[in-house]
């Protein structure tokens, strides 16, 4: 009888757990495979860390870092489109626009990032994705890349806000007077997310409509003094082993609230050469197997 009662109690607990709303937390650095996050911010006054004229919004794009890296290594590169006007995003996007006002929409800036700091004391253990409107990333040491992990407090602080707690890919809005670390312009109370808490000289946020390049930054070794590895996203169209002009993946957010990540498409002759190569490979396989 006691055993039956325990089994029934366990069954009831399982049903209750299954019916309870899931907490849709943002996957950040500690997960080892953080999600791509869109940050949108407006600084209306002289100070980005205080005042009643600043606002930011955080959108969970639902694409994991490893999936983004895999897409980048494919023939077509990373691509995707997100509409911020509806669903779990709509309320936050519209709240931000209403706060800013039509006259100041052109001052809104954005970036896209993803975090992984689970193995930060190993070579390649600190991994970050970020926008950066540069064709060549400037000097960036391993120590500062490790310091990017301070952005995790921003993700943690926003996890229970807006629609992050109820939707798989939610959004939230914050101002300087909201809970600590929720506002993109005052993480840790002093530093901005724009430049990874002052750990990089690149301002990763640009005004709406700007086509930003996308970058993968990771520690190159265990030496804190060594330069980090800085790899641009893109498609090597001319097969020279370098992502150059016309080959970068572009990240753009327009005033209509549509985020696009696009990679250059290989020319028809490149596809023809690829298909021809695959055809030859198939013929060789058939010849060897006697098919």
CORMO-V470312 format. One record per residue. N is the residue number from 1. PHI is phi as a letter, one per 20 degrees, with the letter a starting at -180 (NA if undefined). OMEGA is omega in whole degrees, 0 to 359 (none if undefined). Layout:
n phi omega
N PHI OMEGA
N PHI OMEGA
This chain:
n phi omega
1 NA 180
2 f 180
3 f 179
4 f 179
5 f 179
6 f 180
7 f 179
8 f 180
9 f 178
10 f 180
11 f 179
12 f 180
13 f 180
14 f 180
15 f 180
16 f 180
17 f 181
18 f 183
19 e 181
20 f 179
21 f 181
22 f 177
23 e 186
24 e 184
25 f 174
26 f 175
27 e 182
28 d 185
29 g 183
30 f 180
31 f 182
32 n 182
33 b 186
34 f 180
35 e 173
36 f 183
37 c 174
38 e 175
39 d 179
40 c 184
41 b 176
42 c 176
43 d 187
44 e 184
45 d 182
46 f 182
47 d 178
48 e 184
49 d 180
50 b 179
51 o 182
52 e 183
53 d 181
54 c 180
55 b 175
56 b 178
57 c 181
58 c 181
59 c 177
60 e 185
61 e 173
62 m 179
63 d 183
64 f 181
65 g 182
66 f 178
67 f 177
68 f 179
69 f 178
70 f 178
71 f 180
72 f 181
73 e 179
74 e 183
75 f 185
76 d 178
77 m 182
78 e 177
79 b 178
80 r 179
81 c 179
82 c 178
83 d 184
84 e 187
85 e 187
86 c 176
87 m 183
88 f 180
89 e 194
90 g 184
91 f 181
92 f 179
93 f 181
94 f 177
95 f 179
96 f 180
97 f 180
98 f 179
99 f 184
100 f 183
101 n 185
102 g 183
103 f 184
104 d 181
105 g 182
106 f 179
107 e 177
108 f 179
109 c 185
110 b 166
111 b 175
112 c 184
113 c 169
114 b 188
115 c 169
116 b 179
117 c 185
118 f 182
119 c 190
120 f 178
121 e 177
122 d 175
123 f 182
124 m 185
125 e 175
126 e 185
127 c 182
128 b 172
129 d 181
130 b 169
131 f 177
132 a 185
133 e 179
134 c 177
135 e 176
136 c 182
137 f 182
138 f 181
139 g 182
140 b 183
141 e 179
142 g 182
143 f 181
144 f 177
145 f 176
146 f 180
147 f 177
148 f 184
149 f 176
150 f 178
151 f 180
152 f 179
153 f 176
154 f 179
155 f 181
156 f 182
157 f 183
158 e 186
159 f 182
160 d 185
161 d 176
162 l 181
163 d 178
164 f 184
165 e 185
166 c 182
167 d 181
168 g 179
169 c 187
170 d 181
171 b 178
172 b 180
173 c 179
174 b 174
175 c 181
176 g 182
177 e 178
178 f 184
179 g 181
180 g 175
181 m 178
182 e 182
183 e 185
184 f 182
185 e 183
186 b 178
187 f 186
188 m 179
189 n 187
190 c 191
191 d 184
192 e 175
193 f 182
194 g 183
195 c 179
196 l 176
197 l 178
198 m 178
199 e 175
200 b 178
201 e 179
202 e 173
203 e 186
204 f 178
205 d 178
206 c 183
207 f 180
208 g 180
209 n 179
210 f 174
211 e 180
212 e 172
213 f 181
214 d 188
215 c 174
216 d 181
217 d 181
218 b 179
219 f 185
220 e 183
221 a 178
222 e 179
223 f 179
224 f 183
225 e 183
226 f 176
227 f 176
228 f 175
229 e 185
230 c 186
231 d 178
232 f 171
233 f 177
234 r 180
235 c 182
236 f 187
237 f 182
238 e 174
239 l 177
240 d 177
241 n 182
242 c 173
243 e 183
244 c 182
245 g 179
246 n 184
247 d 183
248 f 167
249 f 184
250 d 178
251 d 184
252 c 171
253 c 182
254 e 183
255 f 178
256 e 178
257 n 178
258 d 177
259 e 178
260 c 169
261 d 186
262 c 175
263 d 180
264 f 182
265 e 179
266 g 178
267 f 183
268 g 182
269 f 177
270 f 177
271 f 180
272 f 179
273 f 179
274 f 181
275 f 178
276 f 179
277 f 177
278 f 178
279 f 178
280 f 178
281 f 179
282 f 179
283 f 179
284 f 179
285 f 180
286 f 181
287 f 182
288 f 181
289 e 179
290 m 181
291 f none
